[in-house]
Amino acid sequence: MANSLYTKAKQHLIDGTIDLDTNDIRAIFVDGADYTPNLATHATLADIPAAARVAVSGALQNKTVTDGVFDADDITVAAVTGDQFEYIALYQHTGAESALLIALLDTATGLPCTPNGSDITIQWSSGADKIFRLA
């Protein structure tokens, strides 16, 4: 699988339900042993089992959308423990299980990653597609 948008997220981005510039967007580290992605049908955080959720970032900062490319500052998640994770999922944080999934990333330097209690820094791509490109 390549880095992809969840199908429902595409609709939410088009109709304005998700606003990447203004909404609280977060990253969640996801254990592939406990989560089988279905980009076509998974739509909310509830679709990622609790057992698959390794750690969650704070809100992404300094987000930009330019020519259909989403970017933000790199993130650091402190003192990460738990299972190895193969995915980074982006979602619109609301504090509820109904939070909307946006993208699933599985192609990045350092993935898969096995936490050891240290901080984990995610450096988003500095290439043309940054975090992701709407295609």
N, CA, C and O atoms as a GROMACS GRO file, in nm:
protein
  540
    1MET      N    1   0.084  -0.118   0.000
    1MET     CA    2   0.000   0.000   0.000
    1MET      C    3   0.089   0.124   0.000
    1MET      O    4   0.199   0.121   0.054
    2ALA      N    5   0.044   0.229  -0.058
    2ALA     CA    6   0.116   0.357  -0.057
    2ALA      C    7   0.040   0.456   0.031
    2ALA      O    8  -0.075   0.432   0.067
    3ASN      N    9   0.104   0.566   0.065
    3ASN     CA   10   0.035   0.671   0.140
    3ASN      C   11  -0.092   0.710   0.066
    3ASN      O   12  -0.089   0.736  -0.054
    4SER      N   13  -0.204   0.712   0.138
    4SER     CA   14  -0.334   0.733   0.073
    4SER      C   15  -0.429   0.810   0.162
    4SER      O   16  -0.415   0.814   0.284
    5LEU      N   17  -0.527   0.871   0.098
    5LEU     CA   18  -0.638   0.933   0.169
    5LEU      C   19  -0.748   0.831   0.187
    5LEU      O   20  -0.770   0.746   0.100
    6TYR      N   21  -0.817   0.838   0.301
    6TYR     CA   22  -0.937   0.758   0.319
    6TYR      C   23  -1.043   0.813   0.223
    6TYR      O   24  -1.052   0.935   0.206
    7THR      N   25  -1.121   0.726   0.163
    7THR     CA   26  -1.221   0.767   0.063
    7THR      C   27  -1.318   0.868   0.120
    7THR      O   28  -1.347   0.969   0.056
    8LYS      N   29  -1.370   0.842   0.240
    8LYS     CA   30  -1.466   0.935   0.301
    8LYS      C   31  -1.402   1.071   0.327
    8LYS      O   32  -1.471   1.173   0.321
    9ALA      N   33  -1.273   1.074   0.355
    9ALA     CA   34  -1.204   1.201   0.380
    9ALA      C   35  -1.205   1.288   0.255
    9ALA      O   36  -1.215   1.410   0.265
   10LYS      N   37  -1.195   1.226   0.139
   10LYS     CA   38  -1.199   1.304   0.014
   10LYS      C   39  -1.329   1.384   0.007
   10LYS      O   40  -1.328   1.502  -0.027
   11GLN      N   41  -1.440   1.318   0.038
   11GLN     CA   42  -1.569   1.387   0.036
   11GLN      C   43  -1.571   1.499   0.141
   11GLN      O   44  -1.618   1.610   0.114
   12HIS      N   45  -1.520   1.468   0.260
   12HIS     CA   46  -1.520   1.568   0.368
   12HIS      C   47  -1.430   1.688   0.335
   12HIS      O   48  -1.460   1.800   0.375
   13LEU      N   49  -1.323   1.665   0.263
   13LEU     CA   50  -1.236   1.774   0.222
   13LEU      C   51  -1.305   1.860   0.116
   13LEU      O   52  -1.293   1.983   0.117
   14ILE      N   53  -1.378   1.796   0.026
   14ILE     CA   54  -1.448   1.869  -0.080
   14ILE      C   55  -1.564   1.950  -0.023
   14ILE      O   56  -1.583   2.066  -0.062
   15ASP      N   57  -1.642   1.890   0.069
   15ASP     CA   58  -1.761   1.962   0.118
   15ASP      C   59  -1.731   2.055   0.237
   15ASP      O   60  -1.821   2.123   0.286
   16GLY      N   61  -1.606   2.058   0.282
   16GLY     CA   62  -1.567   2.150   0.388
   16GLY      C   63  -1.585   2.098   0.529
   16GLY      O   64  -1.557   2.170   0.625
   17THR      N   65  -1.630   1.973   0.544
   17THR     CA   66  -1.643   1.914   0.678
   17THR      C   67  -1.506   1.909   0.746
   17THR      O   68  -1.495   1.930   0.866
   18ILE      N   69  -1.403   1.879   0.667
   18ILE     CA   70  -1.265   1.885   0.716
   18ILE      C   71  -1.199   2.006   0.652
   18ILE      O   72  -1.199   2.021   0.529
   19ASP      N   73  -1.144   2.093   0.736
   19ASP     CA   74  -1.068   2.209   0.689
   19ASP      C   75  -0.927   2.194   0.744
   19ASP      O   76  -0.902   2.218   0.862
   20LEU      N   77  -0.835   2.154   0.658
   20LEU     CA   78  -0.698   2.126   0.703
   20LEU      C   79  -0.630   2.247   0.763
   20LEU      O   80  -0.546   2.232   0.852
   21ASP      N   81  -0.664   2.367   0.717
   21ASP     CA   82  -0.602   2.489   0.770
   21ASP      C   83  -0.646   2.521   0.912
   21ASP      O   84  -0.564   2.564   0.994
   22THR      N   85  -0.774   2.500   0.944
   22THR     CA   86  -0.828   2.549   1.071
   22THR      C   87  -0.862   2.439   1.172
   22THR      O   88  -0.865   2.468   1.292
   23ASN      N   89  -0.886   2.317   1.129
   23ASN     CA   90  -0.922   2.210   1.223
   23ASN      C   91  -0.800   2.160   1.300
   23ASN      O   92  -0.686   2.177   1.257
   24ASP      N   93  -0.826   2.098   1.414
   24ASP     CA   94  -0.724   2.033   1.495
   24ASP      C   95  -0.693   1.899   1.429
   24ASP      O   96  -0.771   1.804   1.441
   25ILE      N   97  -0.580   1.892   1.358
   25ILE     CA   98  -0.539   1.769   1.289
   25ILE      C   99  -0.427   1.706   1.370
   25ILE      O  100  -0.332   1.773   1.410
   26ARG      N  101  -0.438   1.576   1.394
   26ARG     CA  102  -0.338   1.503   1.473
   26ARG      C  103  -0.294   1.376   1.401
   26ARG      O  104  -0.360   1.329   1.308
   27ALA      N  105  -0.183   1.323   1.448
   27ALA     CA  106  -0.130   1.197   1.395
   27ALA      C  107  -0.141   1.091   1.503
   27ALA      O  108  -0.119   1.117   1.621
   28ILE      N  109  -0.174   0.971   1.460
   28ILE     CA  110  -0.179   0.858   1.552
   28ILE      C  111  -0.092   0.747   1.495
   28ILE      O  112  -0.102   0.715   1.376
   29PHE      N  113  -0.007   0.689   1.579
   29PHE     CA  114   0.078   0.579   1.538
   29PHE      C  115  -0.004   0.450   1.551
   29PHE      O  116  -0.064   0.424   1.655
   30VAL      N  117  -0.006   0.370   1.443
   30VAL     CA  118  -0.096   0.256   1.437
   30VAL      C  119  -0.019   0.127   1.412
   30VAL      O  120   0.062   0.118   1.320
   31ASP      N  121  -0.046   0.027   1.497
   31ASP     CA  122   0.014  -0.106   1.488
   31ASP      C  123  -0.059  -0.188   1.382
   31ASP      O  124  -0.178  -0.217   1.396
   32GLY      N  125   0.012  -0.224   1.277
   32GLY     CA  126  -0.046  -0.302   1.169
   32GLY      C  127  -0.087  -0.443   1.208
   32GLY      O  128  -0.168  -0.505   1.138
   33ALA      N  129  -0.034  -0.495   1.318
   33ALA     CA  130  -0.075  -0.628   1.364
   33ALA      C  131  -0.217  -0.627   1.418
   33ALA      O  132  -0.284  -0.730   1.422
   34ASP      N  133  -0.264  -0.508   1.459
   34ASP     CA  134  -0.398  -0.497   1.517
   34ASP      C  135  -0.495  -0.416   1.431
   34ASP      O  136  -0.608  -0.391   1.472
   35TYR      N  137  -0.450  -0.374   1.314
   35TYR     CA  138  -0.535  -0.292   1.227
   35TYR      C  139  -0.514  -0.331   1.082
   35TYR      O  140  -0.402  -0.330   1.031
   36THR      N  141  -0.622  -0.366   1.016
   36THR     CA  142  -0.621  -0.393   0.873
   36THR      C  143  -0.691  -0.278   0.804
   36THR      O  144  -0.813  -0.266   0.813
   37PRO      N  145  -0.616  -0.192   0.736
   37PRO     CA  146  -0.677  -0.075   0.674
   37PRO      C  147  -0.778  -0.111   0.566
   37PRO      O  148  -0.758  -0.203   0.487
   38ASN      N  149  -0.885  -0.035   0.564
   38ASN     CA  150  -0.981  -0.041   0.453
   38ASN      C  151  -1.012   0.104   0.418
   38ASN      O  152  -1.102   0.166   0.476
   39LEU      N  153  -0.936   0.157   0.324
   39LEU     CA  154  -0.949   0.299   0.288
   39LEU      C  155  -1.086   0.333   0.234
   39LEU      O  156  -1.132   0.446   0.247
   40ALA      N  157  -1.153   0.236   0.175
   40ALA     CA  158  -1.284   0.260   0.114
   40ALA      C  159  -1.395   0.273   0.217
   40ALA      O  160  -1.491   0.347   0.195
   41THR      N  161  -1.384   0.203   0.331
   41THR     CA  162  -1.495   0.202   0.426
   41THR      C  163  -1.463   0.264   0.561
   41THR      O  164  -1.554   0.310   0.630
   42HIS      N  165  -1.338   0.268   0.602
   42HIS     CA  166  -1.305   0.327   0.731
   42HIS      C  167  -1.318   0.478   0.722
   42HIS      O  168  -1.268   0.540   0.628
   43ALA      N  169  -1.385   0.537   0.820
   43ALA     CA  170  -1.414   0.680   0.814
   43ALA      C  171  -1.384   0.753   0.944
   43ALA      O  172  -1.354   0.873   0.942
   44THR      N  173  -1.390   0.683   1.058
   44THR     CA  174  -1.372   0.750   1.187
   44THR      C  175  -1.268   0.678   1.272
   44THR      O  176  -1.229   0.565   1.243
   45LEU      N  177  -1.225   0.745   1.376
   45LEU     CA  178  -1.127   0.688   1.467
   45LEU      C  179  -1.175   0.555   1.525
   45LEU      O  180  -1.093   0.468   1.556
   46ALA      N  181  -1.304   0.538   1.539
   46ALA     CA  182  -1.359   0.413   1.590
   46ALA      C  183  -1.323   0.293   1.501
   46ALA      O  184  -1.328   0.179   1.547
   47ASP      N  185  -1.287   0.318   1.376
   47ASP     CA  186  -1.249   0.210   1.284
   47ASP      C  187  -1.108   0.159   1.310
   47ASP      O  188  -1.069   0.054   1.258
   48ILE      N  189  -1.031   0.231   1.390
   48ILE     CA  190  -0.898   0.184   1.430
   48ILE      C  191  -0.911   0.130   1.571
   48ILE      O  192  -0.933   0.208   1.665
   49PRO      N  193  -0.897  -0.001   1.590
   49PRO     CA  194  -0.916  -0.059   1.723
   49PRO      C  195  -0.822   0.004   1.827
   49PRO      O  196  -0.709   0.041   1.795
   50ALA      N  197  -0.870   0.015   1.948
   50ALA     CA  198  -0.790   0.073   2.056
   50ALA      C  199  -0.657   0.001   2.072
   50ALA      O  200  -0.555   0.064   2.101
   51ALA      N  201  -0.656  -0.132   2.052
   51ALA     CA  202  -0.533  -0.209   2.065
   51ALA      C  203  -0.428  -0.171   1.961
   51ALA      O  204  -0.310  -0.196   1.981
   52ALA      N  205  -0.471  -0.110   1.852
   52ALA     CA  206  -0.378  -0.072   1.744
   52ALA      C  207  -0.320   0.068   1.764
   52ALA      O  208  -0.227   0.106   1.693
   53ARG      N  209  -0.373   0.143   1.857
   53ARG     CA  210  -0.331   0.283   1.877
   53ARG      C  211  -0.211   0.288   1.972
   53ARG      O  212  -0.224   0.265   2.092
   54VAL      N  213  -0.096   0.318   1.917
   54VAL     CA  214   0.027   0.318   1.996
   54VAL      C  215   0.048   0.451   2.066
   54VAL      O  216   0.079   0.454   2.185
   55ALA      N  217   0.031   0.562   1.995
   55ALA     CA  218   0.050   0.694   2.052
   55ALA      C  219  -0.017   0.797   1.962
   55ALA      O  220  -0.040   0.772   1.844
   56VAL      N  221  -0.047   0.914   2.020
   56VAL     CA  222  -0.112   1.022   1.946
   56VAL      C  223  -0.032   1.150   1.966
   56VAL      O  224   0.016   1.179   2.076
   57SER      N  225  -0.017   1.225   1.858
   57SER     CA  226   0.053   1.353   1.865
   57SER      C  227  -0.040   1.461   1.919
   57SER      O  228  -0.160   1.441   1.933
   58GLY      N  229   0.018   1.575   1.948
   58GLY     CA  230  -0.061   1.694   1.971
   58GLY      C  231  -0.106   1.748   1.836
   58GLY      O  232  -0.078   1.689   1.731
   59ALA      N  233  -0.176   1.858   1.839
   59ALA     CA  234  -0.225   1.920   1.716
   59ALA      C  235  -0.108   1.959   1.626
   59ALA      O  236  -0.010   2.016   1.673
   60LEU      N  237  -0.120   1.930   1.497
   60LEU     CA  238  -0.020   1.975   1.401
   60LEU      C  239  -0.019   2.128   1.398
   60LEU      O  240  -0.125   2.191   1.403
   61GLN      N  241   0.099   2.184   1.391
   61GLN     CA  242   0.115   2.330   1.396
   61GLN      C  243   0.163   2.385   1.262
   61GLN      O  244   0.227   2.316   1.183
   62ASN      N  245   0.129   2.511   1.238
   62ASN     CA  246   0.171   2.582   1.117
   62ASN      C  247   0.135   2.505   0.991
   62ASN      O  248   0.217   2.489   0.901
   63LYS      N  249   0.010   2.459   0.986
   63LYS     CA  250  -0.039   2.383   0.872
   63LYS      C  251  -0.058   2.475   0.752
   63LYS      O  252  -0.098   2.591   0.766
   64THR      N  253  -0.030   2.420   0.634
   64THR     CA  254  -0.053   2.494   0.511
   64THR      C  255  -0.111   2.401   0.406
   64THR      O  256  -0.084   2.281   0.404
   65VAL      N  257  -0.191   2.459   0.319
   65VAL     CA  258  -0.240   2.390   0.201
   65VAL      C  259  -0.210   2.483   0.083
   65VAL      O  260  -0.264   2.592   0.073
   66THR      N  261  -0.121   2.436  -0.004
   66THR     CA  262  -0.080   2.516  -0.119
   66THR      C  263  -0.084   2.430  -0.243
   66THR      O  264  -0.016   2.327  -0.250
   67ASP      N  265  -0.163   2.469  -0.340
   67ASP     CA  266  -0.175   2.395  -0.466
   67ASP      C  267  -0.209   2.248  -0.442
   67ASP      O  268  -0.158   2.160  -0.510
   68GLY      N  269  -0.294   2.223  -0.343
   68GLY     CA  270  -0.339   2.087  -0.314
   68GLY      C  271  -0.242   2.003  -0.233
   68GLY      O  272  -0.260   1.882  -0.221
   69VAL      N  273  -0.138   2.066  -0.177
   69VAL     CA  274  -0.038   1.995  -0.098
   69VAL      C  275  -0.051   2.037   0.048
   69VAL      O  276  -0.050   2.156   0.079
   70PHE      N  277  -0.064   1.938   0.138
   70PHE     CA  278  -0.078   1.963   0.281
   70PHE      C  279   0.056   1.947   0.348
   70PHE      O  280   0.128   1.850   0.324
   71ASP      N  281   0.090   2.043   0.434
   71ASP     CA  282   0.215   2.039   0.508
   71ASP      C  283   0.192   2.096   0.648
   71ASP      O  284   0.093   2.164   0.673
   72ALA      N  285   0.284   2.067   0.738
   72ALA     CA  286   0.281   2.118   0.875
   72ALA      C  287   0.421   2.103   0.932
   72ALA      O  288   0.508   2.039   0.873
   73ASP      N  289   0.440   2.163   1.049
   73ASP     CA  290   0.568   2.143   1.118
   73ASP      C  291   0.586   1.996   1.152
   73ASP      O  292   0.489   1.922   1.170
   74ASP      N  293   0.712   1.953   1.162
   74ASP     CA  294   0.742   1.819   1.210
   74ASP      C  295   0.685   1.804   1.350
   74ASP      O  296   0.664   1.904   1.420
   75ILE      N  297   0.659   1.682   1.393
   75ILE     CA  298   0.601   1.657   1.525
   75ILE      C  299   0.693   1.568   1.608
   75ILE      O  300   0.768   1.487   1.555
   76THR      N  301   0.686   1.586   1.739
   76THR     CA  302   0.755   1.498   1.832
   76THR      C  303   0.653   1.448   1.933
   76THR      O  304   0.580   1.527   1.994
   77VAL      N  305   0.650   1.317   1.950
   77VAL     CA  306   0.563   1.254   2.050
   77VAL      C  307   0.655   1.202   2.160
   77VAL      O  308   0.747   1.125   2.132
   78ALA      N  309   0.630   1.244   2.282
   78ALA     CA  310   0.721   1.215   2.393
   78ALA      C  311   0.702   1.076   2.451
   78ALA      O  312   0.590   1.026   2.462
   79ALA      N  313   0.814   1.016   2.488
   79ALA     CA  314   0.818   0.893   2.568
   79ALA      C  315   0.724   0.785   2.516
   79ALA      O  316   0.638   0.736   2.589
   80VAL      N  317   0.740   0.748   2.389
   80VAL     CA  318   0.650   0.650   2.326
   80VAL      C  319   0.691   0.508   2.366
   80VAL      O  320   0.806   0.468   2.352
   81THR      N  321   0.592   0.433   2.414
   81THR     CA  322   0.610   0.292   2.445
   81THR      C  323   0.502   0.214   2.371
   81THR      O  324   0.412   0.273   2.311
   82GLY      N  325   0.512   0.083   2.375
   82GLY     CA  326   0.408   0.001   2.314
   82GLY      C  327   0.459  -0.076   2.194
   82GLY      O  328   0.579  -0.090   2.173
   83ASP      N  329   0.363  -0.126   2.117
   83ASP     CA  330   0.395  -0.211   2.004
   83ASP      C  331   0.459  -0.134   1.889
   83ASP      O  332   0.449  -0.012   1.878
   84GLN      N  333   0.526  -0.211   1.805
   84GLN     CA  334   0.578  -0.155   1.680
   84GLN      C  335   0.462  -0.098   1.601
   84GLN      O  336   0.352  -0.155   1.602
   85PHE      N  337   0.484   0.013   1.531
   85PHE     CA  338   0.379   0.066   1.445
   85PHE      C  339   0.428   0.077   1.302
   85PHE      O  340   0.544   0.111   1.276
   86GLU      N  341   0.337   0.047   1.212
   86GLU     CA  342   0.366   0.048   1.069
   86GLU      C  343   0.300   0.163   0.996
   86GLU      O  344   0.335   0.194   0.882
   87TYR      N  345   0.203   0.227   1.060
   87TYR     CA  346   0.125   0.333   0.996
   87TYR      C  347   0.124   0.459   1.082
   87TYR      O  348   0.139   0.454   1.204
   88ILE      N  349   0.105   0.570   1.013
   88ILE     CA  350   0.070   0.697   1.078
   88ILE      C  351  -0.061   0.740   1.014
   88ILE      O  352  -0.067   0.764   0.894
   89ALA      N  353  -0.164   0.752   1.095
   89ALA     CA  354  -0.294   0.798   1.045
   89ALA      C  355  -0.313   0.942   1.088
   89ALA      O  356  -0.284   0.979   1.201
   90LEU      N  357  -0.362   1.023   0.996
   90LEU     CA  358  -0.398   1.161   1.028
   90LEU      C  359  -0.548   1.168   1.044
   90LEU      O  360  -0.623   1.105   0.969
   91TYR      N  361  -0.593   1.244   1.143
   91TYR     CA  362  -0.737   1.255   1.166
   91TYR      C  363  -0.772   1.393   1.219
   91TYR      O  364  -0.687   1.465   1.271
   92GLN      N  365  -0.900   1.428   1.205
   92GLN     CA  366  -0.954   1.554   1.255
   92GLN      C  367  -0.994   1.531   1.400
   92GLN      O  368  -1.098   1.470   1.428
   93HIS      N  369  -0.913   1.578   1.493
   93HIS     CA  370  -0.936   1.552   1.635
   93HIS      C  371  -1.059   1.627   1.687
   93HIS      O  372  -1.075   1.747   1.666
   94THR      N  373  -1.144   1.552   1.754
   94THR     CA  374  -1.261   1.611   1.820
   94THR      C  375  -1.273   1.566   1.964
   94THR      O  376  -1.356   1.617   2.040
   95GLY      N  377  -1.188   1.469   2.002
   95GLY     CA  378  -1.197   1.412   2.136
   95GLY      C  379  -1.296   1.297   2.143
   95GLY      O  380  -1.320   1.242   2.250
   96ALA      N  381  -1.352   1.259   2.028
   96ALA     CA  382  -1.453   1.152   2.025
   96ALA      C  383  -1.412   1.045   1.924
   96ALA      O  384  -1.331   1.068   1.835
   97GLU      N  385  -1.471   0.928   1.942
   97GLU     CA  386  -1.446   0.817   1.849
   97GLU      C  387  -1.497   0.848   1.708
   97GLU      O  388  -1.459   0.781   1.612
   98SER      N  389  -1.584   0.948   1.697
   98SER     CA  390  -1.637   0.988   1.566
   98SER      C  391  -1.543   1.082   1.491
   98SER      O  392  -1.578   1.131   1.383
   99ALA      N  393  -1.423   1.108   1.546
   99ALA     CA  394  -1.325   1.192   1.478
   99ALA      C  395  -1.298   1.135   1.339
   99ALA      O  396  -1.284   1.013   1.324
  100LEU      N  397  -1.289   1.221   1.240
  100LEU     CA  398  -1.279   1.178   1.101
  100LEU      C  399  -1.135   1.144   1.061
  100LEU      O  400  -1.043   1.223   1.083
  101LEU      N  401  -1.119   1.025   1.002
  101LEU     CA  402  -0.989   0.985   0.948
  101LEU      C  403  -0.963   1.062   0.819
  101LEU      O  404  -1.056   1.089   0.743
  102ILE      N  405  -0.837   1.096   0.795
  102ILE     CA  406  -0.802   1.172   0.675
  102ILE      C  407  -0.709   1.092   0.584
  102ILE      O  408  -0.742   1.065   0.469
  103ALA      N  409  -0.593   1.054   0.637
  103ALA     CA  410  -0.492   0.988   0.554
  103ALA      C  411  -0.423   0.877   0.633
  103ALA      O  412  -0.418   0.880   0.755
  104LEU      N  413  -0.372   0.779   0.558
  104LEU     CA  414  -0.295   0.671   0.618
  104LEU      C  415  -0.160   0.667   0.547
  104LEU      O  416  -0.152   0.650   0.426
  105LEU      N  417  -0.055   0.683   0.627
  105LEU     CA  418   0.081   0.686   0.573
  105LEU      C  419   0.154   0.560   0.616
  105LEU      O  420   0.158   0.526   0.734
  106ASP      N  421   0.212   0.491   0.519
  106ASP     CA  422   0.290   0.372   0.552
  106ASP      C  423   0.424   0.371   0.481
  106ASP      O  424   0.504   0.278   0.497
  107THR      N  425   0.449   0.474   0.404
  107THR     CA  426   0.574   0.485   0.331
  107THR      C  427   0.646   0.609   0.380
  107THR      O  428   0.616   0.721   0.337
  108ALA      N  429   0.740   0.588   0.471
  108ALA     CA  430   0.816   0.700   0.527
  108ALA      C  431   0.944   0.646   0.588
  108ALA      O  432   0.950   0.530   0.631
  109THR      N  433   1.044   0.729   0.593
  109THR     CA  434   1.169   0.691   0.658
  109THR      C  435   1.139   0.660   0.805
  109THR      O  436   1.073   0.737   0.874
  110GLY      N  437   1.189   0.545   0.851
  110GLY     CA  438   1.170   0.507   0.990
  110GLY      C  439   1.052   0.417   1.017
  110GLY      O  440   1.034   0.371   1.130
  111LEU      N  441   0.970   0.390   0.916
  111LEU     CA  442   0.858   0.296   0.934
  111LEU      C  443   0.896   0.161   0.878
  111LEU      O  444   0.955   0.154   0.770
  112PRO      N  445   0.865   0.054   0.946
  112PRO     CA  446   0.802   0.049   1.078
  112PRO      C  447   0.898   0.098   1.187
  112PRO      O  448   1.020   0.105   1.168
  113CYS      N  449   0.839   0.133   1.301
  113CYS     CA  450   0.915   0.187   1.414
  113CYS      C  451   0.878   0.110   1.540
  113CYS      O  452   0.760   0.085   1.567
  114THR      N  453   0.979   0.072   1.617
  114THR     CA  454   0.957   0.004   1.744
  114THR      C  455   0.989   0.101   1.858
  114THR      O  456   1.105   0.135   1.879
  115PRO      N  457   0.886   0.147   1.931
  115PRO     CA  458   0.909   0.241   2.041
  115PRO      C  459   0.993   0.179   2.151
  115PRO      O  460   0.985   0.058   2.177
  116ASN      N  461   1.073   0.263   2.217
  116ASN     CA  462   1.155   0.214   2.328
  116ASN      C  463   1.147   0.307   2.449
  116ASN      O  464   1.234   0.304   2.536
  117GLY      N  465   1.042   0.389   2.454
  117GLY     CA  466   1.028   0.481   2.566
  117GLY      C  467   1.086   0.619   2.539
  117GLY      O  468   1.070   0.710   2.620
  118SER      N  469   1.152   0.634   2.427
  118SER     CA  470   1.210   0.764   2.390
  118SER      C  471   1.110   0.846   2.310
  118SER      O  472   1.005   0.797   2.269
  119ASP      N  473   1.144   0.971   2.290
  119ASP     CA  474   1.064   1.057   2.204
  119ASP      C  475   1.077   1.010   2.059
  119ASP      O  476   1.182   0.961   2.018
  120ILE      N  477   0.969   1.024   1.983
  120ILE     CA  478   0.973   0.992   1.840
  120ILE      C  479   0.937   1.119   1.764
  120ILE      O  480   0.832   1.180   1.786
  121THR      N  481   1.026   1.157   1.674
  121THR     CA  482   1.004   1.273   1.590
  121THR      C  483   0.969   1.228   1.449
  121THR      O  484   1.038   1.145   1.390
  122ILE      N  485   0.862   1.283   1.397
  122ILE     CA  486   0.821   1.257   1.260
  122ILE      C  487   0.859   1.380   1.178
  122ILE      O  488   0.810   1.490   1.202
  123GLN      N  489   0.947   1.359   1.083
  123GLN     CA  490   0.986   1.467   0.992
  123GLN      C  491   0.911   1.446   0.862
  123GLN      O  492   0.940   1.352   0.786
  124TRP      N  493   0.816   1.533   0.836
  124TRP     CA  494   0.739   1.523   0.713
  124TRP      C  495   0.832   1.548   0.594
  124TRP      O  496   0.933   1.617   0.606
  125SER      N  497   0.796   1.491   0.483
  125SER     CA  498   0.877   1.506   0.362
  125SER      C  499   0.896   1.653   0.325
  125SER      O  500   0.806   1.735   0.339
  126SER      N  501   1.015   1.684   0.279
  126SER     CA  502   1.042   1.818   0.227
  126SER      C  503   1.029   1.819   0.075
  126SER      O  504   1.055   1.921   0.010
  127GLY      N  505   0.989   1.703   0.019
  127GLY     CA  506   0.970   1.692  -0.126
  127GLY      C  507   0.843   1.762  -0.171
  127GLY      O  508   0.775   1.827  -0.091
  128ALA      N  509   0.811   1.748  -0.296
  128ALA     CA  510   0.698   1.819  -0.357
  128ALA      C  511   0.564   1.782  -0.294
  128ALA      O  512   0.474   1.866  -0.290
  129ASP      N  513   0.549   1.659  -0.244
  129ASP     CA  514   0.420   1.614  -0.191
  129ASP      C  515   0.404   1.637  -0.041
  129ASP      O  516   0.296   1.614   0.012
  130LYS      N  517   0.510   1.682   0.028
  130LYS     CA  518   0.505   1.712   0.172
  130LYS      C  519   0.437   1.598   0.250
  130LYS      O  520   0.479   1.483   0.238
  131ILE      N  521   0.333   1.629   0.329
  131ILE     CA  522   0.262   1.523   0.403
  131ILE      C  523   0.176   1.444   0.307
  131ILE      O  524   0.183   1.321   0.304
  132PHE      N  525   0.094   1.514   0.229
  132PHE     CA  526   0.022   1.448   0.119
  132PHE      C  527  -0.025   1.550   0.018
  132PHE      O  528  -0.035   1.670   0.046
  133ARG      N  529  -0.054   1.499  -0.101
  133ARG     CA  530  -0.105   1.581  -0.212
  133ARG      C  531  -0.242   1.529  -0.248
  133ARG      O  532  -0.262   1.408  -0.264
  134LEU      N  533  -0.336   1.621  -0.262
  134LEU     CA  534  -0.467   1.582  -0.313
  134LEU      C  535  -0.451   1.551  -0.461
  134LEU      O  536  -0.403   1.633  -0.538
  135ALA      N  537  -0.491   1.432  -0.498
  135ALA     CA  538  -0.472   1.393  -0.638
  135ALA      C  539  -0.605   1.360  -0.703
  135ALA      O  540  -0.609   1.326  -0.821
   0.00000   0.00000   0.00000
